[in-house]
Amino acid sequence: MTGPDRAEPAPAQPYVYRRHEPQEPDWRRFPGWREVTAAQWRDPQWQRAHCVKNSAQLRQVVGTGVDDAFFADLEADQRHHATMPVLLTPQVLNTFAPHSEPTTAAFYADPVRRYMLPVATDRHPRWPSHPLASRDSLHEAEMWAVEGLTHRYPTKVLAELVTTCPQYCGHCTRMDLVGTSTPQVDKYRFVLRPADRLDRMIAYLRDTPAVRDVVVSGGDVANVPWPRLKSFVDRLLDIDSVRDIRLASKGLIGLPQHWMAPDVLEGMADLAAKATARGVSLALHTHANAAQQVTPLVAEAARGLLAAGLRDVRNQGVLLAGVNDTPEALLDLCFTLLDTAGIMPYYFYLCDIVPGAEHWRLPLERAQRLQHAIMGYLPGFATPRLVCDVPYVGKRWVHQADAYDRERGISDWSKNYLTSVEHGDPEALRRVYHYYDPLHTLGEAGQAYWADRMREER
């Protein structure tokens, strides 16, 4: 028999959308914060004053539920591997294992802990770093037009106003510059005074009308004194050729209290009004990698910025193994950003080839499969692009590789513009550029190739 009565059951969807109503994790589950009031928690100065900076401070907050082995693991990582110091706001730490008591097992398994507080046993035992990893993997400092102003793309610049953040991510692409030094990395320091650097940036942009797009970053602009940041953006708005301004702040996720402060919101409203009058797009870009980071406080801060007149709040995440490397994790994050906070999913980058990052990095083919898997669920305008930031090339969609040797983990890429260091180089637009998969994802032949290559180079 055929017909409706004999129809086969419909197959289950690979991903089922469910709207979740996030709740702010209860910080009082941590023994060290039993007496912290809601007013204190919402105070940005309280948050900054109570950041966790080492294992002893972490132990005071989490109590005896996390055992000595975890703290020894953390201390070993800081001594032997870490490229970034420990710095966690209470807001960040409160998103570790958000719905359970702090325990060793919960901390080891938690995706936010995995990238915000790496421990030695996270690192890959054979390949902790790619052989071609470098401290400034994107050569941003090489392309400084003035100190801290990277002119990499023809019409866009990156203005690094500060070298600190409210919190530090273990996989930071600017680990060469951002944060205090670690035993492994003696950080570069700006030479010019902040006022002089910012003056030179403004002068360069006034003299370079081809630049229409300025990313104001660092570090994190949440760590720039607000009057200084407001003044800098106001001066950018006076440059007729500047049409897009993007403020970069992981602090919206890690310290939303800063962006909710009355003086900040009032100042943002002033800047947004001026931008609108001039026809300039003013937006904020943030960095969430897991849905549990998008709490009601983050949503309140994001929606407050939008109400103040920002053109958009967008998310630029990073694809990280054990954090968001499944279609379910990516889609949960994107829907939570949209539904809870009005934050637009924008980019997810392959993790850059910096030292100590192999255990976080995904191969290109994995990113290509993830891009395929998330298509069709989100609105088209809110479907993030998964991108590879290729040294000397820039952002490319993961399917734009010209060739891909999966055995050796080497992909080939081409480019269509000159960076600021390539003018006069006749081969720049004909050269083949490479990106490299993490070595532990290769087969035996691929790993043998890299072992031989390392021996030859030594």
C-alpha positions as CSV (number, residue, x, y, z in Angstrom):
1,M,0.0,0.0,0.0
2,T,1.2,3.5,-0.8
3,G,-0.1,7.0,0.2
4,P,-0.2,9.1,3.3
5,D,-1.0,6.2,5.6
6,R,2.2,4.4,4.7
7,A,4.5,7.4,4.6
8,E,7.9,6.9,6.2
9,P,8.5,9.0,9.3
10,A,10.4,12.2,8.6
11,P,14.1,12.1,9.5
12,A,15.2,14.1,12.5
13,Q,16.8,17.5,11.8
14,P,20.6,17.5,12.4
15,Y,20.0,20.6,14.6
16,V,16.8,21.5,16.5
17,Y,16.4,25.2,17.4
18,R,15.3,25.9,20.9
19,R,15.1,29.3,22.3
20,H,16.8,29.5,25.7
21,E,16.3,32.1,28.3
22,P,19.7,32.5,29.9
23,Q,20.1,33.2,33.6
24,E,23.0,35.0,35.2
25,P,25.0,32.3,36.9
26,D,24.9,32.6,40.7
27,W,28.3,33.9,41.7
28,R,27.5,32.9,45.3
29,R,28.2,29.3,44.4
30,F,31.9,30.2,44.7
31,P,32.9,30.2,48.4
32,G,35.0,33.4,48.0
33,W,31.9,35.3,46.7
34,R,29.3,34.1,49.2
35,E,28.7,37.6,50.5
36,V,29.0,39.6,47.2
37,T,25.9,41.7,46.6
38,A,24.1,42.3,43.3
39,A,25.1,46.0,43.5
40,Q,28.8,45.0,43.9
41,W,28.5,42.5,41.0
42,R,27.2,45.3,38.7
43,D,30.0,47.7,39.7
44,P,32.7,47.8,37.1
45,Q,35.3,49.0,39.6
46,W,34.5,46.1,41.9
47,Q,34.9,43.7,39.0
48,R,38.3,45.1,38.1
49,A,39.5,45.2,41.7
50,H,38.6,41.5,42.2
51,C,40.2,40.0,39.1
52,V,41.9,36.7,39.5
53,K,45.6,37.0,38.5
54,N,47.2,33.7,39.8
55,S,46.4,30.3,41.2
56,A,46.5,31.5,44.8
57,Q,43.7,34.1,44.1
58,L,41.8,31.5,42.2
59,R,42.0,29.0,45.1
60,Q,40.6,31.7,47.4
61,V,37.5,32.1,45.2
62,V,36.7,28.5,44.2
63,G,37.5,26.9,47.6
64,T,38.3,23.2,48.1
65,G,36.0,21.8,45.4
66,V,38.9,22.2,42.9
67,D,41.8,20.0,44.0
68,D,45.5,20.7,44.3
69,A,46.3,18.9,41.0
70,F,44.4,21.5,39.0
71,F,46.3,24.4,40.6
72,A,49.6,22.6,40.0
73,D,48.6,22.0,36.3
74,L,47.8,25.8,36.0
75,E,51.1,26.8,37.6
76,A,53.0,24.4,35.3
77,D,51.4,26.0,32.3
78,Q,52.3,29.5,33.4
79,R,55.9,28.5,34.0
80,H,56.5,26.5,30.8
81,H,53.9,27.3,28.1
82,A,51.6,30.3,28.6
83,T,52.0,33.2,26.2
84,M,49.4,35.2,28.2
85,P,49.2,36.0,31.9
86,V,46.3,34.9,34.0
87,L,43.7,37.7,34.2
88,L,40.0,36.8,34.8
89,T,37.3,39.2,35.8
90,P,34.7,37.8,38.2
91,Q,32.2,38.0,35.3
92,V,34.4,35.7,33.2
93,L,35.2,33.2,36.0
94,N,31.4,33.0,36.8
95,T,30.8,31.6,33.3
96,F,33.0,28.6,34.1
97,A,30.7,25.6,34.7
98,P,27.9,28.1,35.2
99,H,25.3,25.7,36.6
100,S,27.3,23.6,39.0
101,E,29.5,23.9,42.1
102,P,33.1,24.5,41.3
103,T,34.8,21.1,41.1
104,T,37.9,19.8,39.4
105,A,36.0,17.7,36.9
106,A,33.7,20.6,36.0
107,F,36.7,23.0,35.5
108,Y,38.6,20.6,33.3
109,A,35.6,20.0,31.1
110,D,34.4,23.6,30.8
111,P,34.8,25.2,27.3
112,V,35.3,28.7,28.6
113,R,37.9,27.6,31.1
114,R,39.6,25.7,28.3
115,Y,40.5,28.9,26.3
116,M,40.5,31.5,29.1
117,L,42.5,29.6,31.6
118,P,44.7,27.0,29.9
119,V,46.6,24.4,31.9
120,A,49.6,22.3,31.0
121,T,47.8,19.1,30.3
122,D,45.6,21.0,27.7
123,R,48.7,21.5,25.5
124,H,49.5,18.9,22.9
125,P,52.3,16.7,24.3
126,R,54.2,16.3,21.0
127,W,53.2,19.4,19.1
128,P,52.5,22.2,21.5
129,S,53.4,24.7,18.8
130,H,53.5,24.5,15.0
131,P,57.1,24.6,13.7
132,L,56.2,27.8,11.8
133,A,54.4,29.5,14.7
134,S,55.5,33.1,15.3
135,R,54.8,35.7,18.0
136,D,53.3,38.2,15.5
137,S,51.8,35.6,13.1
138,L,50.0,38.2,11.0
139,H,53.0,40.6,10.7
140,E,50.9,43.5,12.0
141,A,53.8,45.4,13.6
142,E,55.7,45.1,10.3
143,M,52.8,47.0,8.7
144,W,52.6,49.9,11.2
145,A,52.2,53.2,9.4
146,V,52.9,54.8,12.8
147,E,53.4,53.0,16.1
148,G,50.3,50.9,16.8
149,L,48.5,51.7,13.5
150,T,48.5,48.7,11.2
151,H,47.8,49.6,7.5
152,R,47.3,46.1,6.1
153,Y,44.3,46.4,3.8
154,P,44.0,49.1,1.1
155,T,41.0,50.8,2.7
156,K,41.2,49.7,6.3
157,V,43.5,50.2,9.3
158,L,43.8,48.8,12.8
159,A,44.4,51.3,15.5
160,E,45.9,49.7,18.6
161,L,45.3,52.2,21.4
162,V,46.3,50.1,24.4
163,T,48.2,46.9,25.1
164,T,46.0,45.6,28.0
165,C,42.5,44.0,28.3
166,P,40.1,43.5,31.2
167,Q,40.8,39.7,30.8
168,Y,43.3,37.7,28.8
169,C,42.4,34.9,26.3
170,G,45.0,32.1,26.1
171,H,45.0,32.0,22.3
172,C,45.5,35.8,21.8
173,T,46.7,36.6,18.3
174,R,48.5,39.7,19.6
175,M,50.3,37.8,22.3
176,D,53.5,39.5,21.2
177,L,52.2,42.9,22.4
178,V,49.2,42.4,24.7
179,G,49.5,41.8,28.4
180,T,52.4,41.5,30.8
181,S,55.3,39.3,30.0
182,T,55.3,35.6,30.8
183,P,58.3,33.3,31.4
184,Q,58.0,32.3,27.7
185,V,57.3,35.8,26.1
186,D,59.0,39.1,26.8
187,K,56.3,41.4,25.5
188,Y,56.9,44.3,23.1
189,R,56.2,47.7,24.5
190,F,55.1,50.9,22.8
191,V,57.7,53.6,22.9
192,L,55.7,56.8,22.3
193,R,53.5,58.3,25.0
194,P,49.7,57.5,24.4
195,A,48.8,61.1,23.5
196,D,51.6,61.3,20.9
197,R,50.7,57.9,19.4
198,L,47.1,58.9,19.0
199,D,48.0,62.3,17.5
200,R,50.2,60.5,14.9
201,M,47.4,58.1,14.1
202,I,45.0,60.9,13.5
203,A,47.5,62.8,11.4
204,Y,48.2,59.8,9.2
205,L,44.5,59.2,8.6
206,R,43.9,62.8,7.7
207,D,46.7,62.5,5.2
208,T,45.5,59.1,3.8
209,P,42.1,59.6,2.3
210,A,42.1,56.1,0.8
211,V,41.4,54.7,4.3
212,R,37.6,54.7,5.0
213,D,37.4,52.0,7.7
214,V,39.1,52.2,11.2
215,V,39.1,49.4,13.7
216,V,39.8,50.8,17.1
217,S,41.3,48.1,19.2
218,G,44.3,47.0,21.3
219,G,44.3,45.2,23.6
220,D,40.7,46.2,24.4
221,V,39.2,49.6,24.2
222,A,37.4,48.9,27.5
223,N,40.8,49.5,29.1
224,V,41.3,52.9,27.4
225,P,40.3,55.7,29.8
226,W,36.9,56.7,28.6
227,P,37.6,60.4,28.0
228,R,40.6,59.4,25.9
229,L,38.6,56.9,23.8
230,K,35.8,59.3,23.3
231,S,38.1,62.1,22.2
232,F,39.9,59.7,19.7
233,V,36.6,58.5,18.2
234,D,35.3,62.1,18.1
235,R,38.5,63.1,16.1
236,L,38.0,60.2,13.7
237,L,34.5,61.5,13.1
238,D,35.9,64.8,12.0
239,I,37.9,63.1,9.2
240,D,35.7,63.2,6.1
241,S,37.2,60.1,4.5
242,V,36.5,57.9,7.5
243,R,33.1,56.2,6.9
244,D,33.2,53.1,9.2
245,I,34.5,53.0,12.8
246,R,34.5,49.7,14.7
247,L,35.3,49.5,18.4
248,A,36.8,46.2,19.4
249,S,36.0,45.0,23.0
250,K,36.0,41.5,24.4
251,G,35.1,43.5,27.5
252,L,31.5,43.5,26.4
253,I,31.5,39.7,27.2
254,G,34.1,39.8,30.1
255,L,33.2,43.1,31.7
256,P,29.7,44.2,30.5
257,Q,29.5,46.3,33.6
258,H,32.0,48.8,32.0
259,W,29.7,49.3,29.0
260,M,26.7,49.8,31.2
261,A,28.3,52.7,33.2
262,P,26.2,55.9,32.8
263,D,29.2,58.1,31.6
264,V,30.1,55.5,29.0
265,L,26.5,55.2,27.7
266,E,26.0,58.9,27.6
267,G,29.3,59.4,25.8
268,M,28.4,56.6,23.3
269,A,25.1,58.3,22.6
270,D,27.0,61.6,21.8
271,L,29.3,59.8,19.5
272,A,26.5,57.8,17.8
273,A,24.5,61.0,17.2
274,K,27.5,62.6,15.6
275,A,28.2,59.5,13.5
276,T,24.5,59.4,12.3
277,A,24.6,63.1,11.4
278,R,27.7,62.5,9.3
279,G,26.5,59.3,7.7
280,V,29.2,57.2,9.4
281,S,28.7,53.7,10.7
282,L,29.8,53.3,14.3
283,A,29.7,49.7,15.7
284,L,31.2,47.6,18.4
285,H,32.8,44.2,17.8
286,T,33.1,41.7,20.6
287,H,34.4,38.2,21.1
288,A,32.2,35.3,22.5
289,N,33.2,31.7,21.8
290,A,30.6,29.8,23.8
291,A,26.8,30.3,24.4
292,Q,27.2,30.3,28.2
293,Q,29.2,33.6,28.0
294,V,26.1,35.5,26.8
295,T,24.5,36.1,30.1
296,P,21.7,38.6,30.9
297,L,24.2,41.2,31.9
298,V,26.0,40.9,28.6
299,A,22.6,41.2,26.9
300,E,21.7,44.3,28.9
301,A,25.0,45.9,28.0
302,A,24.7,45.1,24.3
303,R,21.1,46.4,24.1
304,G,22.1,49.5,26.0
305,L,24.7,50.3,23.4
306,L,22.3,49.7,20.6
307,A,19.7,52.0,22.3
308,A,22.4,54.6,22.6
309,G,22.6,54.6,18.8
310,L,25.3,52.3,17.7
311,R,24.8,51.0,14.1
312,D,25.5,47.4,15.3
313,V,27.1,45.1,17.8
314,R,28.8,42.1,16.1
315,N,30.6,39.0,17.3
316,Q,34.0,37.9,16.0
317,G,34.8,34.5,17.6
318,V,37.6,32.1,17.1
319,L,37.1,28.4,16.2
320,L,38.7,26.4,19.0
321,A,38.9,22.7,19.6
322,G,36.9,21.6,22.6
323,V,35.1,25.0,22.8
324,N,32.9,25.5,19.7
325,D,34.1,23.0,17.1
326,T,30.7,21.3,16.6
327,P,27.8,22.6,14.6
328,E,25.6,22.4,17.7
329,A,28.0,24.6,19.7
330,L,28.3,27.2,16.9
331,L,24.6,27.4,16.3
332,D,23.7,27.5,20.0
333,L,26.1,30.4,20.3
334,C,24.8,32.3,17.3
335,F,21.2,31.9,18.3
336,T,22.0,33.0,21.9
337,L,23.8,36.1,20.6
338,L,20.8,37.0,18.4
339,D,17.9,36.1,20.6
340,T,19.3,37.2,24.0
341,A,21.5,40.2,23.2
342,G,20.8,41.4,19.7
343,I,24.5,40.7,18.8
344,M,25.1,39.9,15.2
345,P,27.2,36.7,14.5
346,Y,29.8,37.9,12.0
347,Y,33.1,36.0,11.8
348,F,34.6,32.9,13.3
349,Y,38.4,32.8,12.6
350,L,40.6,29.8,12.5
351,C,43.0,30.2,15.4
352,D,46.2,32.0,14.3
353,I,49.5,30.1,14.3
354,V,50.9,31.6,17.5
355,P,53.1,29.6,19.9
356,G,51.4,27.1,22.2
357,A,48.2,27.1,20.2
358,E,48.2,23.7,18.5
359,H,45.7,22.1,20.9
360,W,43.2,24.8,20.1
361,R,43.6,24.9,16.3
362,L,41.4,23.2,13.8
363,P,42.4,22.0,10.3
364,L,41.0,23.9,7.3
365,E,38.9,20.9,6.2
366,R,37.2,20.9,9.7
367,A,36.3,24.6,9.3
368,Q,34.9,23.9,5.8
369,R,32.7,21.2,7.2
370,L,31.5,23.4,10.0
371,Q,30.6,26.2,7.5
372,H,28.5,23.7,5.5
373,A,26.8,22.4,8.7
374,I,25.6,25.7,9.9
375,M,24.1,26.9,6.6
376,G,20.4,27.2,6.4
377,Y,19.5,27.5,10.1
378,L,20.3,31.2,10.8
379,P,18.9,34.1,8.8
380,G,21.2,34.8,5.9
381,F,22.3,38.2,7.3
382,A,23.2,36.5,10.6
383,T,25.0,33.5,9.3
384,P,28.7,33.9,10.3
385,R,31.5,33.5,7.8
386,L,34.2,31.1,8.8
387,V,37.5,32.7,7.8
388,C,41.2,31.9,7.6
389,D,43.5,34.9,8.3
390,V,46.4,34.1,6.0
391,P,49.7,35.9,6.7
392,Y,50.3,38.7,4.1
393,V,46.9,37.9,2.5
394,G,44.3,38.7,5.1
395,K,40.9,37.2,5.8
396,R,39.7,34.6,3.3
397,W,36.6,32.4,3.5
398,V,37.6,28.9,4.3
399,H,36.4,27.6,0.9
400,Q,38.6,30.1,-1.0
401,A,41.8,28.1,-0.8
402,D,43.3,27.7,-4.3
403,A,44.8,24.3,-3.4
404,Y,44.9,22.1,-0.3
405,D,47.4,19.3,0.5
406,R,45.5,17.6,3.3
407,E,48.2,15.0,3.9
408,R,50.8,17.7,4.8
409,G,48.2,20.2,6.1
410,I,49.3,23.0,3.7
411,S,46.7,25.1,1.9
412,D,47.6,27.6,-0.9
413,W,46.1,31.1,-1.1
414,S,46.3,34.0,-3.5
415,K,45.5,37.7,-3.0
416,N,44.1,40.6,-4.9
417,Y,45.7,43.7,-3.3
418,L,49.0,44.9,-1.9
419,T,49.7,45.4,1.8
420,S,51.6,48.4,2.9
421,V,54.9,46.6,2.8
422,E,54.5,45.2,-0.7
423,H,54.3,48.3,-2.9
424,G,57.0,47.9,-5.6
425,D,57.0,44.1,-5.3
426,P,56.0,42.8,-8.7
427,E,55.5,39.3,-7.5
428,A,53.2,40.0,-4.6
429,L,50.0,39.4,-6.5
430,R,51.3,36.3,-8.2
431,R,52.9,34.7,-5.2
432,V,51.4,31.6,-3.5
433,Y,50.8,32.1,0.3
434,H,50.3,29.3,2.8
435,Y,48.3,28.4,5.8
436,Y,49.1,25.3,7.9
437,D,46.9,22.8,9.7
438,P,47.7,21.7,13.2
439,L,50.2,18.8,13.0
440,H,48.4,16.4,15.4
441,T,45.5,16.4,12.9
442,L,47.7,15.0,10.1
443,G,48.2,11.3,9.4
444,E,51.5,9.5,9.9
445,A,52.9,10.6,6.5
446,G,52.1,14.2,7.2
447,Q,53.7,14.2,10.6
448,A,56.8,12.4,9.3
449,Y,57.1,15.2,6.6
450,W,57.1,17.9,9.3
451,A,59.5,16.0,11.5
452,D,61.9,15.6,8.6
453,R,61.5,19.3,7.7
454,M,62.3,20.4,11.3
455,R,65.4,18.2,11.3
456,E,66.6,19.7,8.0
457,E,66.0,23.3,9.2
458,R,67.9,22.5,12.5
